[in-house]
Amino acid sequence: MGAARALLRWRPEDLAKAASVSVLTVNAVEAQKGPLPQTATTRALADAVAAAGVLLFGEGPVDGGLGVRLIAKPSATIDVNEAETVQYREFLENDAPPGVGG
């Protein structure tokens, strides 16, 4: 849980507020080693970091065991406005010799 909090740049107080638990609870959960037990408290903490864009994963399809990964929020969008795309002339001209792929 500490790694997830670090990815978000949250203090224990921020996670406690987002999960509606106490700071002491956050500290106690972060002090645990290994997989977290499946409780209402750990689910609230996991839901809070997931809502903020962090994926928690355990043993299974992800190699390497327990971990966290920063993911895009479902509300994130990619700006594809071509009218505002910057094109630099030197990248538009082919300056490679004939026969060179790329």
N, CA, C and O atoms as CSV, one atom per row, in Angstrom:
chain,resi,resn,atom,element,x,y,z
A,1,MET,N,N,0.834,-1.190,0.000
A,1,MET,CA,C,0.000,0.000,0.000
A,1,MET,C,C,0.879,1.254,0.000
A,1,MET,O,O,0.510,2.279,-0.573
A,2,GLY,N,N,2.029,1.164,0.638
A,2,GLY,CA,C,2.944,2.307,0.665
A,2,GLY,C,C,3.459,2.649,-0.723
A,2,GLY,O,O,3.637,3.822,-1.051
A,3,ALA,N,N,3.701,1.618,-1.548
A,3,ALA,CA,C,4.175,1.866,-2.911
A,3,ALA,C,C,3.087,2.540,-3.745
A,3,ALA,O,O,3.382,3.428,-4.545
A,4,ALA,N,N,1.853,2.132,-3.569
A,4,ALA,CA,C,0.742,2.758,-4.283
A,4,ALA,C,C,0.601,4.218,-3.873
A,4,ALA,O,O,0.365,5.095,-4.703
A,5,ARG,N,N,0.750,4.454,-2.581
A,5,ARG,CA,C,0.656,5.824,-2.070
A,5,ARG,C,C,1.790,6.675,-2.618
A,5,ARG,O,O,1.594,7.847,-2.940
A,6,ALA,N,N,2.983,6.083,-2.726
A,6,ALA,CA,C,4.136,6.821,-3.254
A,6,ALA,C,C,3.932,7.194,-4.721
A,6,ALA,O,O,4.301,8.292,-5.138
A,7,LEU,N,N,3.346,6.286,-5.509
A,7,LEU,CA,C,3.077,6.602,-6.914
A,7,LEU,C,C,2.145,7.798,-7.057
A,7,LEU,O,O,2.271,8.596,-7.986
A,8,LEU,N,N,1.217,7.906,-6.127
A,8,LEU,CA,C,0.254,9.009,-6.160
A,8,LEU,C,C,0.780,10.275,-5.488
A,8,LEU,O,O,0.162,11.336,-5.561
A,9,ARG,N,N,1.940,10.142,-4.828
A,9,ARG,CA,C,2.507,11.251,-4.050
A,9,ARG,C,C,1.551,11.693,-2.948
A,9,ARG,O,O,1.373,12.882,-2.682
A,10,TRP,N,N,0.948,10.697,-2.323
A,10,TRP,CA,C,0.021,10.934,-1.220
A,10,TRP,C,C,0.731,10.716,0.108
A,10,TRP,O,O,1.595,9.848,0.232
A,11,ARG,N,N,0.354,11.510,1.089
A,11,ARG,CA,C,0.766,11.278,2.468
A,11,ARG,C,C,-0.200,10.259,3.062
A,11,ARG,O,O,-1.271,10.034,2.499
A,12,PRO,N,N,0.153,9.638,4.189
A,12,PRO,CA,C,-0.796,8.711,4.817
A,12,PRO,C,C,-2.155,9.377,5.084
A,12,PRO,O,O,-3.203,8.738,4.993
A,13,GLU,N,N,-2.112,10.658,5.412
A,13,GLU,CA,C,-3.360,11.395,5.662
A,13,GLU,C,C,-4.245,11.458,4.412
A,13,GLU,O,O,-5.470,11.388,4.511
A,14,ASP,N,N,-3.621,11.588,3.241
A,14,ASP,CA,C,-4.390,11.657,1.994
A,14,ASP,C,C,-5.091,10.331,1.713
A,14,ASP,O,O,-6.264,10.310,1.340
A,15,LEU,N,N,-4.370,9.226,1.893
A,15,LEU,CA,C,-4.973,7.913,1.673
A,15,LEU,C,C,-6.064,7.646,2.700
A,15,LEU,O,O,-7.121,7.114,2.362
A,16,ALA,N,N,-5.812,8.009,3.941
A,16,ALA,CA,C,-6.820,7.807,4.987
A,16,ALA,C,C,-8.106,8.552,4.643
A,16,ALA,O,O,-9.203,8.017,4.804
A,17,LYS,N,N,-7.970,9.768,4.176
A,17,LYS,CA,C,-9.153,10.562,3.821
A,17,LYS,C,C,-9.873,9.943,2.626
A,17,LYS,O,O,-11.100,9.843,2.627
A,18,ALA,N,N,-9.119,9.525,1.605
A,18,ALA,CA,C,-9.733,8.956,0.403
A,18,ALA,C,C,-10.455,7.641,0.696
A,18,ALA,O,O,-11.461,7.327,0.059
A,19,ALA,N,N,-9.941,6.873,1.663
A,19,ALA,CA,C,-10.534,5.576,1.991
A,19,ALA,C,C,-11.488,5.632,3.187
A,19,ALA,O,O,-12.092,4.623,3.551
A,20,SER,N,N,-11.619,6.804,3.788
A,20,SER,CA,C,-12.479,6.977,4.973
A,20,SER,C,C,-12.059,6.059,6.115
A,20,SER,O,O,-12.890,5.412,6.752
A,21,VAL,N,N,-10.745,6.017,6.360
A,21,VAL,CA,C,-10.204,5.266,7.500
A,21,VAL,C,C,-9.266,6.195,8.257
A,21,VAL,O,O,-9.015,7.321,7.827
A,22,SER,N,N,-8.751,5.718,9.386
A,22,SER,CA,C,-7.842,6.546,10.175
A,22,SER,C,C,-6.412,6.429,9.644
A,22,SER,O,O,-6.071,5.477,8.942
A,23,VAL,N,N,-5.591,7.409,9.993
A,23,VAL,CA,C,-4.172,7.382,9.626
A,23,VAL,C,C,-3.491,6.203,10.312
A,23,VAL,O,O,-2.602,5.581,9.729
A,24,LEU,N,N,-3.896,5.886,11.544
A,24,LEU,CA,C,-3.341,4.720,12.245
A,24,LEU,C,C,-3.625,3.433,11.473
A,24,LEU,O,O,-2.780,2.540,11.428
A,25,THR,N,N,-4.790,3.333,10.874
A,25,THR,CA,C,-5.136,2.154,10.073
A,25,THR,C,C,-4.243,2.062,8.846
A,25,THR,O,O,-3.756,0.980,8.518
A,26,VAL,N,N,-4.020,3.182,8.162
A,26,VAL,CA,C,-3.132,3.199,6.994
A,26,VAL,C,C,-1.741,2.732,7.397
A,26,VAL,O,O,-1.143,1.897,6.718
A,27,ASN,N,N,-1.223,3.268,8.498
A,27,ASN,CA,C,0.111,2.892,8.970
A,27,ASN,C,C,0.180,1.403,9.329
A,27,ASN,O,O,1.176,0.742,9.039
A,28,ALA,N,N,-0.869,0.880,9.954
A,28,ALA,CA,C,-0.894,-0.536,10.338
A,28,ALA,C,C,-0.919,-1.438,9.108
A,28,ALA,O,O,-0.225,-2.453,9.070
A,29,VAL,N,N,-1.706,-1.078,8.117
A,29,VAL,CA,C,-1.779,-1.879,6.894
A,29,VAL,C,C,-0.442,-1.842,6.157
A,29,VAL,O,O,0.022,-2.866,5.657
A,30,GLU,N,N,0.174,-0.665,6.091
A,30,GLU,CA,C,1.454,-0.542,5.398
A,30,GLU,C,C,2.576,-1.280,6.122
A,30,GLU,O,O,3.575,-1.633,5.495
A,31,ALA,N,N,2.440,-1.517,7.401
A,31,ALA,CA,C,3.468,-2.227,8.167
A,31,ALA,C,C,3.404,-3.739,7.949
A,31,ALA,O,O,4.355,-4.449,8.276
A,32,GLN,N,N,2.300,-4.234,7.402
A,32,GLN,CA,C,2.143,-5.669,7.172
A,32,GLN,C,C,3.044,-6.116,6.025
A,32,GLN,O,O,3.243,-5.379,5.060
A,33,LYS,N,N,3.582,-7.320,6.134
A,33,LYS,CA,C,4.416,-7.917,5.093
A,33,LYS,C,C,3.576,-8.877,4.256
A,33,LYS,O,O,2.669,-9.529,4.774
A,34,GLY,N,N,3.874,-8.961,2.981
A,34,GLY,CA,C,3.206,-9.924,2.106
A,34,GLY,C,C,1.833,-9.459,1.671
A,34,GLY,O,O,1.480,-8.288,1.813
A,35,PRO,N,N,1.061,-10.399,1.135
A,35,PRO,CA,C,-0.286,-10.065,0.651
A,35,PRO,C,C,-1.176,-9.543,1.774
A,35,PRO,O,O,-1.099,-10.017,2.908
A,36,LEU,N,N,-2.005,-8.580,1.459
A,36,LEU,CA,C,-2.923,-8.029,2.453
A,36,LEU,C,C,-4.112,-8.960,2.636
A,36,LEU,O,O,-4.585,-9.559,1.670
A,37,PRO,N,N,-4.599,-9.087,3.868
A,37,PRO,CA,C,-5.794,-9.900,4.079
A,37,PRO,C,C,-7.006,-9.229,3.424
A,37,PRO,O,O,-7.068,-8.005,3.308
A,38,GLN,N,N,-7.943,-10.036,3.012
A,38,GLN,CA,C,-9.145,-9.516,2.380
A,38,GLN,C,C,-10.135,-9.077,3.464
A,38,GLN,O,O,-10.899,-9.886,3.990
A,39,THR,N,N,-10.107,-7.785,3.784
A,39,THR,CA,C,-11.021,-7.231,4.778
A,39,THR,C,C,-11.699,-6.003,4.169
A,39,THR,O,O,-11.297,-5.521,3.110
A,40,ALA,N,N,-12.715,-5.513,4.842
A,40,ALA,CA,C,-13.399,-4.309,4.365
A,40,ALA,C,C,-12.445,-3.109,4.343
A,40,ALA,O,O,-12.544,-2.245,3.472
A,41,THR,N,N,-11.527,-3.066,5.303
A,41,THR,CA,C,-10.574,-1.959,5.377
A,41,THR,C,C,-9.594,-1.991,4.219
A,41,THR,O,O,-9.360,-0.975,3.564
A,42,THR,N,N,-9.015,-3.172,3.967
A,42,THR,CA,C,-8.060,-3.245,2.852
A,42,THR,C,C,-8.759,-3.035,1.520
A,42,THR,O,O,-8.157,-2.495,0.592
A,43,ARG,N,N,-10.023,-3.449,1.403
A,43,ARG,CA,C,-10.783,-3.210,0.171
A,43,ARG,C,C,-11.010,-1.715,-0.003
A,43,ARG,O,O,-10.908,-1.210,-1.121
A,44,ALA,N,N,-11.314,-0.994,1.074
A,44,ALA,CA,C,-11.518,0.458,0.992
A,44,ALA,C,C,-10.236,1.165,0.560
A,44,ALA,O,O,-10.275,2.097,-0.242
A,45,LEU,N,N,-9.095,0.716,1.098
A,45,LEU,CA,C,-7.817,1.309,0.718
A,45,LEU,C,C,-7.496,1.010,-0.749
A,45,LEU,O,O,-7.067,1.897,-1.487
A,46,ALA,N,N,-7.706,-0.243,-1.166
A,46,ALA,CA,C,-7.441,-0.621,-2.558
A,46,ALA,C,C,-8.354,0.134,-3.516
A,46,ALA,O,O,-7.916,0.568,-4.581
A,47,ASP,N,N,-9.617,0.291,-3.142
A,47,ASP,CA,C,-10.555,1.038,-3.983
A,47,ASP,C,C,-10.152,2.501,-4.102
A,47,ASP,O,O,-10.309,3.106,-5.162
A,48,ALA,N,N,-9.637,3.067,-3.024
A,48,ALA,CA,C,-9.231,4.478,-3.035
A,48,ALA,C,C,-8.050,4.703,-3.969
A,48,ALA,O,O,-8.042,5.669,-4.733
A,49,VAL,N,N,-7.042,3.818,-3.918
A,49,VAL,CA,C,-5.888,4.008,-4.808
A,49,VAL,C,C,-6.253,3.659,-6.242
A,49,VAL,O,O,-5.718,4.261,-7.173
A,50,ALA,N,N,-7.153,2.698,-6.441
A,50,ALA,CA,C,-7.597,2.356,-7.792
A,50,ALA,C,C,-8.350,3.524,-8.430
A,50,ALA,O,O,-8.166,3.822,-9.610
A,51,ALA,N,N,-9.196,4.179,-7.639
A,51,ALA,CA,C,-9.932,5.332,-8.146
A,51,ALA,C,C,-8.998,6.478,-8.534
A,51,ALA,O,O,-9.320,7.298,-9.394
A,52,ALA,N,N,-7.834,6.517,-7.881
A,52,ALA,CA,C,-6.853,7.564,-8.176
A,52,ALA,C,C,-5.909,7.174,-9.312
A,52,ALA,O,O,-5.091,7.988,-9.741
A,53,GLY,N,N,-6.014,5.927,-9.806
A,53,GLY,CA,C,-5.223,5.525,-10.956
A,53,GLY,C,C,-4.082,4.566,-10.699
A,53,GLY,O,O,-3.139,4.514,-11.488
A,54,VAL,N,N,-4.140,3.795,-9.604
A,54,VAL,CA,C,-3.080,2.821,-9.312
A,54,VAL,C,C,-3.694,1.430,-9.258
A,54,VAL,O,O,-4.709,1.208,-8.597
A,55,LEU,N,N,-3.063,0.497,-9.965
A,55,LEU,CA,C,-3.491,-0.896,-9.968
A,55,LEU,C,C,-2.632,-1.678,-8.984
A,55,LEU,O,O,-1.404,-1.637,-9.058
A,56,LEU,N,N,-3.270,-2.386,-8.068
A,56,LEU,CA,C,-2.578,-3.288,-7.140
A,56,LEU,C,C,-2.713,-4.690,-7.711
A,56,LEU,O,O,-3.799,-5.082,-8.137
A,57,PHE,N,N,-1.618,-5.455,-7.725
A,57,PHE,CA,C,-1.735,-6.822,-8.188
A,57,PHE,C,C,-0.933,-7.750,-7.294
A,57,PHE,O,O,0.071,-7.362,-6.697
A,58,GLY,N,N,-1.402,-8.981,-7.220
A,58,GLY,CA,C,-0.750,-9.991,-6.391
A,58,GLY,C,C,-0.189,-11.094,-7.265
A,58,GLY,O,O,0.167,-10.860,-8.420
A,59,GLU,N,N,-0.110,-12.273,-6.725
A,59,GLU,CA,C,0.381,-13.417,-7.481
A,59,GLU,C,C,-0.608,-13.704,-8.615
A,59,GLU,O,O,-1.807,-13.458,-8.483
A,60,GLY,N,N,-0.104,-14.208,-9.692
A,60,GLY,CA,C,-0.986,-14.564,-10.789
A,60,GLY,C,C,-0.396,-14.206,-12.133
A,60,GLY,O,O,0.771,-14.497,-12.394
A,61,PRO,N,N,-1.188,-13.576,-12.995
A,61,PRO,CA,C,-0.740,-13.367,-14.371
A,61,PRO,C,C,0.411,-12.376,-14.520
A,61,PRO,O,O,1.048,-12.335,-15.573
A,62,VAL,N,N,0.687,-11.594,-13.512
A,62,VAL,CA,C,1.765,-10.606,-13.599
A,62,VAL,C,C,3.038,-11.223,-13.049
A,62,VAL,O,O,3.069,-11.673,-11.903
A,63,ASP,N,N,4.094,-11.248,-13.863
A,63,ASP,CA,C,5.372,-11.816,-13.405
A,63,ASP,C,C,5.969,-10.959,-12.305
A,63,ASP,O,O,5.818,-9.738,-12.313
A,64,GLY,N,N,6.630,-11.579,-11.380
A,64,GLY,CA,C,7.345,-10.845,-10.354
A,64,GLY,C,C,6.637,-10.754,-9.028
A,64,GLY,O,O,7.202,-10.200,-8.085
A,65,GLY,N,N,5.435,-11.267,-8.906
A,65,GLY,CA,C,4.754,-11.252,-7.618
A,65,GLY,C,C,3.991,-9.973,-7.343
A,65,GLY,O,O,3.497,-9.314,-8.258
A,66,LEU,N,N,3.905,-9.634,-6.071
A,66,LEU,CA,C,3.133,-8.477,-5.623
A,66,LEU,C,C,3.689,-7.186,-6.203
A,66,LEU,O,O,4.897,-7.063,-6.402
A,67,GLY,N,N,2.816,-6.227,-6.473
A,67,GLY,CA,C,3.298,-4.942,-6.955
A,67,GLY,C,C,2.189,-3.953,-7.215
A,67,GLY,O,O,1.016,-4.212,-6.945
A,68,VAL,N,N,2.588,-2.814,-7.746
A,68,VAL,CA,C,1.651,-1.748,-8.093
A,68,VAL,C,C,2.034,-1.219,-9.465
A,68,VAL,O,O,3.184,-1.333,-9.890
A,69,ARG,N,N,1.073,-0.648,-10.142
A,69,ARG,CA,C,1.323,-0.044,-11.439
A,69,ARG,C,C,0.432,1.174,-11.590
A,69,ARG,O,O,-0.761,1.123,-11.288
A,70,LEU,N,N,1.012,2.266,-12.058
A,70,LEU,CA,C,0.248,3.471,-12.329
A,70,LEU,C,C,-0.479,3.273,-13.644
A,70,LEU,O,O,0.141,2.932,-14.652
A,71,ILE,N,N,-1.779,3.480,-13.645
A,71,ILE,CA,C,-2.584,3.308,-14.849
A,71,ILE,C,C,-3.305,4.607,-15.160
A,71,ILE,O,O,-3.439,5.476,-14.299
A,72,ALA,N,N,-3.759,4.730,-16.376
A,72,ALA,CA,C,-4.518,5.915,-16.754
A,72,ALA,C,C,-5.893,5.845,-16.112
A,72,ALA,O,O,-6.502,4.778,-16.031
A,73,LYS,N,N,-6.360,6.965,-15.670
A,73,LYS,CA,C,-7.709,7.012,-15.117
A,73,LYS,C,C,-8.707,6.778,-16.254
A,73,LYS,O,O,-8.431,7.158,-17.392
A,74,PRO,N,N,-9.848,6.169,-15.974
A,74,PRO,CA,C,-10.843,5.957,-17.019
A,74,PRO,C,C,-11.298,7.262,-17.673
A,74,PRO,O,O,-11.747,7.256,-18.819
A,75,SER,N,N,-11.185,8.366,-16.960
A,75,SER,CA,C,-11.626,9.643,-17.509
A,75,SER,C,C,-10.546,10.326,-18.340
A,75,SER,O,O,-10.794,11.377,-18.931
A,76,ALA,N,N,-9.342,9.735,-18.392
A,76,ALA,CA,C,-8.248,10.353,-19.135
A,76,ALA,C,C,-8.538,10.298,-20.634
A,76,ALA,O,O,-9.090,9.319,-21.136
A,77,THR,N,N,-8.164,11.346,-21.326
A,77,THR,CA,C,-8.356,11.399,-22.770
A,77,THR,C,C,-7.045,11.779,-23.436
A,77,THR,O,O,-6.153,12.354,-22.812
A,78,ILE,N,N,-6.950,11.451,-24.694
A,78,ILE,CA,C,-5.781,11.815,-25.480
A,78,ILE,C,C,-6.194,12.932,-26.422
A,78,ILE,O,O,-7.215,12.832,-27.103
A,79,ASP,N,N,-5.404,13.992,-26.461
A,79,ASP,CA,C,-5.692,15.123,-27.336
A,79,ASP,C,C,-5.265,14.768,-28.754
A,79,ASP,O,O,-4.081,14.549,-29.010
A,80,VAL,N,N,-6.214,14.710,-29.667
A,80,VAL,CA,C,-5.905,14.365,-31.052
A,80,VAL,C,C,-6.282,15.493,-32.007
A,80,VAL,O,O,-6.596,15.241,-33.170
A,81,ASN,N,N,-6.254,16.722,-31.528
A,81,ASN,CA,C,-6.580,17.860,-32.363
A,81,ASN,C,C,-5.435,18.103,-33.348
A,81,ASN,O,O,-4.401,18.658,-32.976
A,82,GLU,N,N,-5.621,17.683,-34.618
A,82,GLU,CA,C,-4.571,17.787,-35.620
A,82,GLU,C,C,-4.257,19.226,-35.987
A,82,GLU,O,O,-3.168,19.506,-36.489
A,83,ALA,N,N,-5.181,20.141,-35.750
A,83,ALA,CA,C,-4.937,21.551,-36.068
A,83,ALA,C,C,-3.861,22.130,-35.158
A,83,ALA,O,O,-3.226,23.126,-35.503
A,84,GLU,N,N,-3.653,21.512,-33.997
A,84,GLU,CA,C,-2.667,22.012,-33.051
A,84,GLU,C,C,-1.391,21.167,-33.024
A,84,GLU,O,O,-0.497,21.418,-32.217
A,85,THR,N,N,-1.307,20.166,-33.904
A,85,THR,CA,C,-0.125,19.310,-33.946
A,85,THR,C,C,1.039,20.083,-34.539
A,85,THR,O,O,0.900,20.737,-35.572
A,86,VAL,N,N,2.176,20.005,-33.886
A,86,VAL,CA,C,3.368,20.705,-34.355
A,86,VAL,C,C,4.156,19.763,-35.250
A,86,VAL,O,O,4.496,18.651,-34.845
A,87,GLN,N,N,4.448,20.209,-36.472
A,87,GLN,CA,C,5.253,19.432,-37.410
A,87,GLN,C,C,6.535,20.195,-37.684
A,87,GLN,O,O,6.490,21.360,-38.079
A,88,TYR,N,N,7.658,19.566,-37.483
A,88,TYR,CA,C,8.943,20.193,-37.759
A,88,TYR,C,C,9.431,19.739,-39.129
A,88,TYR,O,O,9.449,18.544,-39.422
A,89,ARG,N,N,9.829,20.699,-39.971
A,89,ARG,CA,C,10.206,20.420,-41.355
A,89,ARG,C,C,11.290,19.354,-41.448
A,89,ARG,O,O,11.235,18.499,-42.332
A,90,GLU,N,N,12.273,19.388,-40.553
A,90,GLU,CA,C,13.379,18.429,-40.637
A,90,GLU,C,C,12.935,16.988,-40.397
A,90,GLU,O,O,13.640,16.056,-40.784
A,91,PHE,N,N,11.792,16.794,-39.771
A,91,PHE,CA,C,11.301,15.443,-39.574
A,91,PHE,C,C,10.406,14.982,-40.718
A,91,PHE,O,O,10.093,13.796,-40.820
A,92,LEU,N,N,9.998,15.898,-41.571
A,92,LEU,CA,C,9.148,15.541,-42.706
A,92,LEU,C,C,9.954,15.155,-43.933
A,92,LEU,O,O,9.446,14.444,-44.800
A,93,GLU,N,N,11.191,15.602,-44.028
A,93,GLU,CA,C,12.031,15.316,-45.182
A,93,GLU,C,C,12.797,14.024,-44.961
A,93,GLU,O,O,13.319,13.778,-43.873
A,94,ASN,N,N,12.862,13.196,-46.006
A,94,ASN,CA,C,13.606,11.950,-45.923
A,94,ASN,C,C,15.062,12.246,-46.254
A,94,ASN,O,O,15.382,12.512,-47.412
A,95,ASP,N,N,15.940,12.207,-45.281
A,95,ASP,CA,C,17.353,12.505,-45.523
A,95,ASP,C,C,18.205,11.236,-45.481
A,95,ASP,O,O,19.433,11.316,-45.465
A,96,ALA,N,N,17.564,10.075,-45.464
A,96,ALA,CA,C,18.294,8.809,-45.462
A,96,ALA,C,C,18.664,8.428,-46.897
A,96,ALA,O,O,17.932,8.750,-47.833
A,97,PRO,N,N,19.781,7.753,-47.070
A,97,PRO,CA,C,20.158,7.313,-48.412
A,97,PRO,C,C,19.174,6.294,-48.952
A,97,PRO,O,O,18.508,5.617,-48.169
A,98,PRO,N,N,19.062,6.162,-50.278
A,98,PRO,CA,C,18.135,5.179,-50.873
A,98,PRO,C,C,18.427,3.768,-50.381
A,98,PRO,O,O,19.584,3.378,-50.228
A,99,GLY,N,N,17.380,3.021,-50.140
A,99,GLY,CA,C,17.526,1.649,-49.701
A,99,GLY,C,C,17.545,1.461,-48.192
A,99,GLY,O,O,17.505,0.329,-47.709
A,100,VAL,N,N,17.605,2.543,-47.450
A,100,VAL,CA,C,17.616,2.453,-45.991
A,100,VAL,C,C,16.165,2.469,-45.520
A,100,VAL,O,O,15.397,3.369,-45.859
A,101,GLY,N,N,15.812,1.477,-44.750
A,101,GLY,CA,C,14.441,1.415,-44.252
A,101,GLY,C,C,14.251,2.348,-43.064
A,101,GLY,O,O,15.205,2.953,-42.575
A,102,GLY,N,N,13.044,2.453,-42.620
A,102,GLY,CA,C,12.842,3.261,-41.435
A,102,GLY,C,C,11.559,3.866,-41.312
A,102,GLY,O,O,11.299,4.570,-40.336
